[in-house]
Amino acid sequence: MNYLNRITINPDICFGKPCIRGMRWPVGVILDLIGSGMSFTEIIEDHPELEKEDILAALQYAKLTSSGKSIYELAS
């Protein structure tokens, strides 16, 4: 499933970093939480404004960017 529609890039939010659904949750922060060993359940319990699909979107975005592609390439 494509969750990338949950990733927004707005120069007025978090200095234009890719964020979750226009909130001040940069993708990098979500990845840091996962990297620290937190489970999806723990992240959502600690931050109820996030949804499982948001975490999956962050992972999908990370996969996309690590492959050398951009979110804009998928839109065209």
Biopython code that builds the backbone (N, CA, C, O; Angstrom):
import numpy as np
from Bio.PDB.StructureBuilder import StructureBuilder

atoms = [
    (1, "MET", "N", (0.846, -1.184, 0.000)),
    (1, "MET", "CA", (0.000, 0.000, 0.000)),
    (1, "MET", "C", (0.887, 1.242, 0.000)),
    (1, "MET", "O", (1.952, 1.254, 0.618)),
    (2, "ASN", "N", (0.449, 2.265, -0.683)),
    (2, "ASN", "CA", (1.195, 3.509, -0.765)),
    (2, "ASN", "C", (0.715, 4.476, 0.316)),
    (2, "ASN", "O", (-0.414, 4.966, 0.273)),
    (3, "TYR", "N", (1.586, 4.741, 1.277)),
    (3, "TYR", "CA", (1.255, 5.647, 2.374)),
    (3, "TYR", "C", (1.860, 7.030, 2.178)),
    (3, "TYR", "O", (1.735, 7.891, 3.049)),
    (4, "LEU", "N", (2.512, 7.248, 1.048)),
    (4, "LEU", "CA", (3.243, 8.493, 0.860)),
    (4, "LEU", "C", (2.362, 9.731, 0.852)),
    (4, "LEU", "O", (2.864, 10.841, 1.030)),
    (5, "ASN", "N", (1.065, 9.566, 0.649)),
    (5, "ASN", "CA", (0.175, 10.739, 0.708)),
    (5, "ASN", "C", (0.102, 11.310, 2.120)),
    (5, "ASN", "O", (-0.424, 12.407, 2.310)),
    (6, "ARG", "N", (0.611, 10.596, 3.099)),
    (6, "ARG", "CA", (0.655, 11.077, 4.484)),
    (6, "ARG", "C", (1.883, 11.944, 4.748)),
    (6, "ARG", "O", (1.982, 12.582, 5.796)),
    (7, "ILE", "N", (2.812, 11.965, 3.804)),
    (7, "ILE", "CA", (4.025, 12.760, 3.959)),
    (7, "ILE", "C", (3.811, 14.111, 3.282)),
    (7, "ILE", "O", (3.458, 14.183, 2.105)),
    (8, "THR", "N", (4.028, 15.165, 4.038)),
    (8, "THR", "CA", (3.864, 16.515, 3.504)),
    (8, "THR", "C", (5.177, 17.274, 3.636)),
    (8, "THR", "O", (5.954, 17.057, 4.566)),
    (9, "ILE", "N", (5.399, 18.157, 2.694)),
    (9, "ILE", "CA", (6.580, 19.013, 2.730)),
    (9, "ILE", "C", (6.088, 20.444, 2.562)),
    (9, "ILE", "O", (5.572, 20.824, 1.512)),
    (10, "ASN", "N", (6.262, 21.224, 3.621)),
    (10, "ASN", "CA", (5.784, 22.599, 3.645)),
    (10, "ASN", "C", (6.911, 23.459, 4.223)),
    (10, "ASN", "O", (7.355, 23.214, 5.344)),
    (11, "PRO", "N", (7.373, 24.451, 3.485)),
    (11, "PRO", "CA", (8.486, 25.270, 3.986)),
    (11, "PRO", "C", (8.175, 25.984, 5.304)),
    (11, "PRO", "O", (9.092, 26.410, 6.006)),
    (12, "ASP", "N", (6.899, 26.115, 5.639)),
    (12, "ASP", "CA", (6.513, 26.797, 6.878)),
    (12, "ASP", "C", (6.406, 25.846, 8.069)),
    (12, "ASP", "O", (6.146, 26.286, 9.189)),
    (13, "ILE", "N", (6.604, 24.556, 7.840)),
    (13, "ILE", "CA", (6.520, 23.580, 8.928)),
    (13, "ILE", "C", (7.843, 22.832, 9.006)),
    (13, "ILE", "O", (8.261, 22.196, 8.038)),
    (14, "CYS", "N", (8.498, 22.910, 10.153)),
    (14, "CYS", "CA", (9.770, 22.205, 10.403)),
    (14, "CYS", "C", (10.802, 22.482, 9.313)),
    (14, "CYS", "O", (11.530, 21.587, 8.884)),
    (15, "PHE", "N", (10.850, 23.744, 8.875)),
    (15, "PHE", "CA", (11.857, 24.177, 7.892)),
    (15, "PHE", "C", (11.808, 23.378, 6.595)),
    (15, "PHE", "O", (12.829, 23.205, 5.931)),
    (16, "GLY", "N", (10.624, 22.892, 6.236)),
    (16, "GLY", "CA", (10.463, 22.180, 4.977)),
    (16, "GLY", "C", (10.867, 20.720, 5.006)),
    (16, "GLY", "O", (10.924, 20.067, 3.964)),
    (17, "LYS", "N", (11.149, 20.200, 6.203)),
    (17, "LYS", "CA", (11.467, 18.774, 6.300)),
    (17, "LYS", "C", (10.209, 17.968, 6.034)),
    (17, "LYS", "O", (9.109, 18.433, 6.330)),
    (18, "PRO", "N", (10.347, 16.761, 5.477)),
    (18, "PRO", "CA", (9.168, 15.918, 5.277)),
    (18, "PRO", "C", (8.550, 15.558, 6.619)),
    (18, "PRO", "O", (9.234, 15.086, 7.527)),
    (19, "CYS", "N", (7.247, 15.786, 6.730)),
    (19, "CYS", "CA", (6.522, 15.575, 7.985)),
    (19, "CYS", "C", (5.310, 14.669, 7.766)),
    (19, "CYS", "O", (4.914, 14.373, 6.638)),
    (20, "ILE", "N", (4.754, 14.252, 8.872)),
    (20, "ILE", "CA", (3.561, 13.414, 8.852)),
    (20, "ILE", "C", (2.319, 14.296, 8.849)),
    (20, "ILE", "O", (2.107, 15.082, 9.773)),
    (21, "ARG", "N", (1.508, 14.164, 7.816)),
    (21, "ARG", "CA", (0.187, 14.797, 7.691)),
    (21, "ARG", "C", (0.161, 16.273, 8.073)),
    (21, "ARG", "O", (-0.807, 16.735, 8.678)),
    (22, "GLY", "N", (1.201, 17.014, 7.730)),
    (22, "GLY", "CA", (1.211, 18.450, 8.008)),
    (22, "GLY", "C", (1.430, 18.801, 9.465)),
    (22, "GLY", "O", (1.415, 19.975, 9.835)),
    (23, "MET", "N", (1.634, 17.785, 10.295)),
    (23, "MET", "CA", (1.908, 18.032, 11.709)),
    (23, "MET", "C", (3.408, 18.291, 11.874)),
    (23, "MET", "O", (4.185, 18.113, 10.936)),
    (24, "ARG", "N", (3.788, 18.697, 13.034)),
    (24, "ARG", "CA", (5.204, 18.940, 13.314)),
    (24, "ARG", "C", (5.885, 17.654, 13.778)),
    (24, "ARG", "O", (6.544, 17.612, 14.817)),
    (25, "TRP", "N", (5.705, 16.624, 12.985)),
    (25, "TRP", "CA", (6.337, 15.319, 13.205)),
    (25, "TRP", "C", (7.189, 14.988, 11.990)),
    (25, "TRP", "O", (6.702, 14.355, 11.053)),
    (26, "PRO", "N", (8.462, 15.406, 11.986)),
    (26, "PRO", "CA", (9.315, 15.075, 10.859)),
    (26, "PRO", "C", (9.518, 13.560, 10.726)),
    (26, "PRO", "O", (9.540, 12.836, 11.721)),
    (27, "VAL", "N", (9.663, 13.105, 9.505)),
    (27, "VAL", "CA", (9.915, 11.692, 9.239)),
    (27, "VAL", "C", (11.131, 11.227, 10.030)),
    (27, "VAL", "O", (11.125, 10.131, 10.591)),
    (28, "GLY", "N", (12.171, 12.051, 10.077)),
    (28, "GLY", "CA", (13.384, 11.685, 10.798)),
    (28, "GLY", "C", (13.155, 11.376, 12.266)),
    (28, "GLY", "O", (13.808, 10.494, 12.824)),
    (29, "VAL", "N", (12.244, 12.084, 12.889)),
    (29, "VAL", "CA", (11.945, 11.828, 14.308)),
    (29, "VAL", "C", (11.263, 10.472, 14.461)),
    (29, "VAL", "O", (11.569, 9.721, 15.387)),
    (30, "ILE", "N", (10.347, 10.162, 13.564)),
    (30, "ILE", "CA", (9.682, 8.855, 13.610)),
    (30, "ILE", "C", (10.728, 7.747, 13.443)),
    (30, "ILE", "O", (10.695, 6.745, 14.157)),
    (31, "LEU", "N", (11.646, 7.932, 12.504)),
    (31, "LEU", "CA", (12.695, 6.938, 12.286)),
    (31, "LEU", "C", (13.602, 6.818, 13.509)),
    (31, "LEU", "O", (14.038, 5.718, 13.848)),
    (32, "ASP", "N", (13.887, 7.929, 14.169)),
    (32, "ASP", "CA", (14.677, 7.884, 15.405)),
    (32, "ASP", "C", (13.979, 7.060, 16.487)),
    (32, "ASP", "O", (14.623, 6.290, 17.201)),
    (33, "LEU", "N", (12.664, 7.226, 16.603)),
    (33, "LEU", "CA", (11.911, 6.464, 17.602)),
    (33, "LEU", "C", (12.002, 4.963, 17.315)),
    (33, "LEU", "O", (12.210, 4.156, 18.222)),
    (34, "ILE", "N", (11.843, 4.607, 16.045)),
    (34, "ILE", "CA", (11.950, 3.199, 15.656)),
    (34, "ILE", "C", (13.382, 2.714, 15.912)),
    (34, "ILE", "O", (13.586, 1.621, 16.440)),
    (35, "GLY", "N", (14.346, 3.513, 15.543)),
    (35, "GLY", "CA", (15.746, 3.155, 15.719)),
    (35, "GLY", "C", (16.158, 3.000, 17.170)),
    (35, "GLY", "O", (17.115, 2.290, 17.479)),
    (36, "SER", "N", (15.433, 3.669, 18.062)),
    (36, "SER", "CA", (15.738, 3.554, 19.489)),
    (36, "SER", "C", (15.185, 2.260, 20.083)),
    (36, "SER", "O", (15.423, 1.935, 21.246)),
    (37, "GLY", "N", (14.436, 1.530, 19.246)),
    (37, "GLY", "CA", (13.900, 0.254, 19.710)),
    (37, "GLY", "C", (12.427, 0.278, 20.084)),
    (37, "GLY", "O", (11.876, -0.741, 20.502)),
    (38, "MET", "N", (11.787, 1.426, 19.938)),
    (38, "MET", "CA", (10.364, 1.499, 20.265)),
    (38, "MET", "C", (9.553, 0.731, 19.231)),
    (38, "MET", "O", (9.854, 0.761, 18.038)),
    (39, "SER", "N", (8.539, 0.055, 19.698)),
    (39, "SER", "CA", (7.612, -0.634, 18.795)),
    (39, "SER", "C", (6.583, 0.367, 18.287)),
    (39, "SER", "O", (6.437, 1.462, 18.831)),
    (40, "PHE", "N", (5.878, -0.025, 17.243)),
    (40, "PHE", "CA", (4.794, 0.824, 16.739)),
    (40, "PHE", "C", (3.807, 1.120, 17.868)),
    (40, "PHE", "O", (3.369, 2.258, 18.040)),
    (41, "THR", "N", (3.469, 0.100, 18.623)),
    (41, "THR", "CA", (2.491, 0.251, 19.713)),
    (41, "THR", "C", (2.988, 1.256, 20.740)),
    (41, "THR", "O", (2.222, 2.107, 21.192)),
    (42, "GLU", "N", (4.251, 1.170, 21.111)),
    (42, "GLU", "CA", (4.802, 2.107, 22.096)),
    (42, "GLU", "C", (4.782, 3.537, 21.564)),
    (42, "GLU", "O", (4.446, 4.470, 22.294)),
    (43, "ILE", "N", (5.136, 3.706, 20.311)),
    (43, "ILE", "CA", (5.130, 5.052, 19.722)),
    (43, "ILE", "C", (3.726, 5.633, 19.746)),
    (43, "ILE", "O", (3.534, 6.790, 20.119)),
    (44, "ILE", "N", (2.746, 4.832, 19.350)),
    (44, "ILE", "CA", (1.357, 5.319, 19.298)),
    (44, "ILE", "C", (0.811, 5.568, 20.701)),
    (44, "ILE", "O", (0.059, 6.520, 20.911)),
    (45, "GLU", "N", (1.178, 4.730, 21.652)),
    (45, "GLU", "CA", (0.731, 4.955, 23.035)),
    (45, "GLU", "C", (1.303, 6.251, 23.589)),
    (45, "GLU", "O", (0.603, 6.999, 24.271)),
    (46, "ASP", "N", (2.578, 6.521, 23.299)),
    (46, "ASP", "CA", (3.219, 7.747, 23.784)),
    (46, "ASP", "C", (2.780, 8.989, 23.025)),
    (46, "ASP", "O", (2.811, 10.097, 23.561)),
    (47, "HIS", "N", (2.369, 8.800, 21.768)),
    (47, "HIS", "CA", (2.003, 9.930, 20.894)),
    (47, "HIS", "C", (0.711, 9.587, 20.150)),
    (47, "HIS", "O", (0.749, 9.242, 18.969)),
    (48, "PRO", "N", (-0.430, 9.679, 20.835)),
    (48, "PRO", "CA", (-1.697, 9.220, 20.248)),
    (48, "PRO", "C", (-2.152, 9.981, 19.012)),
    (48, "PRO", "O", (-3.082, 9.543, 18.335)),
    (49, "GLU", "N", (-1.526, 11.102, 18.701)),
    (49, "GLU", "CA", (-1.890, 11.809, 17.478)),
    (49, "GLU", "C", (-1.356, 11.075, 16.240)),
    (49, "GLU", "O", (-1.796, 11.333, 15.119)),
    (50, "LEU", "N", (-0.413, 10.168, 16.452)),
    (50, "LEU", "CA", (0.126, 9.372, 15.355)),
    (50, "LEU", "C", (-0.684, 8.100, 15.165)),
    (50, "LEU", "O", (-1.289, 7.583, 16.105)),
    (51, "GLU", "N", (-0.684, 7.612, 13.949)),
    (51, "GLU", "CA", (-1.380, 6.367, 13.610)),
    (51, "GLU", "C", (-0.363, 5.395, 13.016)),
    (51, "GLU", "O", (0.698, 5.797, 12.539)),
    (52, "LYS", "N", (-0.707, 4.126, 13.056)),
    (52, "LYS", "CA", (0.178, 3.101, 12.501)),
    (52, "LYS", "C", (0.562, 3.447, 11.064)),
    (52, "LYS", "O", (1.717, 3.280, 10.672)),
    (53, "GLU", "N", (-0.388, 3.921, 10.290)),
    (53, "GLU", "CA", (-0.138, 4.272, 8.892)),
    (53, "GLU", "C", (0.885, 5.397, 8.759)),
    (53, "GLU", "O", (1.604, 5.464, 7.762)),
    (54, "ASP", "N", (0.955, 6.283, 9.756)),
    (54, "ASP", "CA", (1.949, 7.351, 9.745)),
    (54, "ASP", "C", (3.357, 6.773, 9.873)),
    (54, "ASP", "O", (4.284, 7.221, 9.197)),
    (55, "ILE", "N", (3.508, 5.782, 10.736)),
    (55, "ILE", "CA", (4.812, 5.147, 10.925)),
    (55, "ILE", "C", (5.200, 4.390, 9.659)),
    (55, "ILE", "O", (6.349, 4.439, 9.221)),
    (56, "LEU", "N", (4.250, 3.705, 9.089)),
    (56, "LEU", "CA", (4.511, 2.998, 7.828)),
    (56, "LEU", "C", (4.873, 3.980, 6.718)),
    (56, "LEU", "O", (5.713, 3.678, 5.870)),
    (57, "ALA", "N", (4.248, 5.146, 6.722)),
    (57, "ALA", "CA", (4.564, 6.172, 5.728)),
    (57, "ALA", "C", (6.000, 6.655, 5.900)),
    (57, "ALA", "O", (6.713, 6.850, 4.915)),
    (58, "ALA", "N", (6.423, 6.849, 7.141)),
    (58, "ALA", "CA", (7.801, 7.272, 7.398)),
    (58, "ALA", "C", (8.787, 6.230, 6.883)),
    (58, "ALA", "O", (9.803, 6.575, 6.280)),
    (59, "LEU", "N", (8.490, 4.968, 7.118)),
    (59, "LEU", "CA", (9.363, 3.896, 6.633)),
    (59, "LEU", "C", (9.370, 3.835, 5.108)),
    (59, "LEU", "O", (10.417, 3.638, 4.491)),
    (60, "GLN", "N", (8.204, 4.003, 4.511)),
    (60, "GLN", "CA", (8.122, 3.970, 3.053)),
    (60, "GLN", "C", (8.898, 5.149, 2.458)),
    (60, "GLN", "O", (9.585, 4.997, 1.447)),
    (61, "TYR", "N", (8.788, 6.308, 3.080)),
    (61, "TYR", "CA", (9.521, 7.480, 2.605)),
    (61, "TYR", "C", (11.029, 7.252, 2.729)),
    (61, "TYR", "O", (11.786, 7.589, 1.819)),
    (62, "ALA", "N", (11.463, 6.684, 3.848)),
    (62, "ALA", "CA", (12.884, 6.403, 4.043)),
    (62, "ALA", "C", (13.393, 5.427, 2.981)),
    (62, "ALA", "O", (14.488, 5.607, 2.447)),
    (63, "LYS", "N", (12.616, 4.412, 2.679)),
    (63, "LYS", "CA", (12.992, 3.453, 1.638)),
    (63, "LYS", "C", (13.120, 4.160, 0.295)),
    (63, "LYS", "O", (14.077, 3.939, -0.448)),
    (64, "LEU", "N", (12.152, 5.003, -0.002)),
    (64, "LEU", "CA", (12.154, 5.725, -1.272)),
    (64, "LEU", "C", (13.388, 6.610, -1.397)),
    (64, "LEU", "O", (14.077, 6.576, -2.417)),
    (65, "THR", "N", (13.668, 7.400, -0.368)),
    (65, "THR", "CA", (14.794, 8.322, -0.455)),
    (65, "THR", "C", (16.131, 7.589, -0.430)),
    (65, "THR", "O", (17.093, 8.051, -1.044)),
    (66, "SER", "N", (16.209, 6.462, 0.264)),
    (66, "SER", "CA", (17.475, 5.721, 0.278)),
    (66, "SER", "C", (17.756, 5.062, -1.067)),
    (66, "SER", "O", (18.894, 4.690, -1.357)),
    (67, "SER", "N", (16.721, 4.920, -1.886)),
    (67, "SER", "CA", (16.915, 4.347, -3.220)),
    (67, "SER", "C", (17.311, 5.414, -4.236)),
    (67, "SER", "O", (17.541, 5.105, -5.405)),
    (68, "GLY", "N", (17.391, 6.666, -3.794)),
    (68, "GLY", "CA", (17.792, 7.756, -4.677)),
    (68, "GLY", "C", (16.635, 8.431, -5.377)),
    (68, "GLY", "O", (16.848, 9.300, -6.222)),
    (69, "LYS", "N", (15.409, 8.048, -5.043)),
    (69, "LYS", "CA", (14.231, 8.664, -5.669)),
    (69, "LYS", "C", (13.661, 9.731, -4.745)),
    (69, "LYS", "O", (14.058, 9.849, -3.586)),
    (70, "SER", "N", (12.735, 10.496, -5.273)),
    (70, "SER", "CA", (12.073, 11.504, -4.449)),
    (70, "SER", "C", (10.567, 11.282, -4.490)),
    (70, "SER", "O", (10.039, 10.596, -5.365)),
    (71, "ILE", "N", (9.912, 11.869, -3.541)),
    (71, "ILE", "CA", (8.451, 11.763, -3.458)),
    (71, "ILE", "C", (7.816, 12.396, -4.697)),
    (71, "ILE", "O", (6.722, 12.002, -5.101)),
    (72, "TYR", "N", (8.493, 13.373, -5.300)),
    (72, "TYR", "CA", (7.956, 14.056, -6.471)),
    (72, "TYR", "C", (7.995, 13.177, -7.715)),
    (72, "TYR", "O", (7.165, 13.333, -8.611)),
    (73, "GLU", "N", (8.947, 12.259, -7.777)),
    (73, "GLU", "CA", (9.031, 11.357, -8.913)),
    (73, "GLU", "C", (7.798, 10.445, -8.985)),
    (73, "GLU", "O", (7.356, 10.067, -10.070)),
    (74, "LEU", "N", (7.266, 10.106, -7.838)),
    (74, "LEU", "CA", (6.074, 9.248, -7.822)),
    (74, "LEU", "C", (4.834, 10.013, -8.240)),
    (74, "LEU", "O", (3.891, 9.433, -8.780)),
    (75, "ALA", "N", (4.835, 11.317, -7.991)),
    (75, "ALA", "CA", (3.656, 12.131, -8.315)),
    (75, "ALA", "C", (3.538, 12.378, -9.816)),
    (75, "ALA", "O", (2.445, 12.637, -10.321)),
    (76, "SER", "N", (4.665, 12.298, -10.533)),
    (76, "SER", "CA", (4.602, 12.604, -11.977)),
    (76, "SER", "C", (4.237, 11.391, -12.801)),
    (76, "SER", "O", (4.143, 11.481, -14.025)),
]
sb = StructureBuilder()
sb.init_structure("model")
sb.init_model(0)
sb.init_chain("A")
sb.init_seg("    ")
for serial, (resi, resn, name, xyz) in enumerate(atoms, 1):
    if name == "N":
        sb.init_residue(resn, " ", resi, " ")
    sb.init_atom(name, np.array(xyz, "f"), 0.0, 1.0, " ", f" {name:<3s}", serial, name[0])
structure = sb.get_structure()
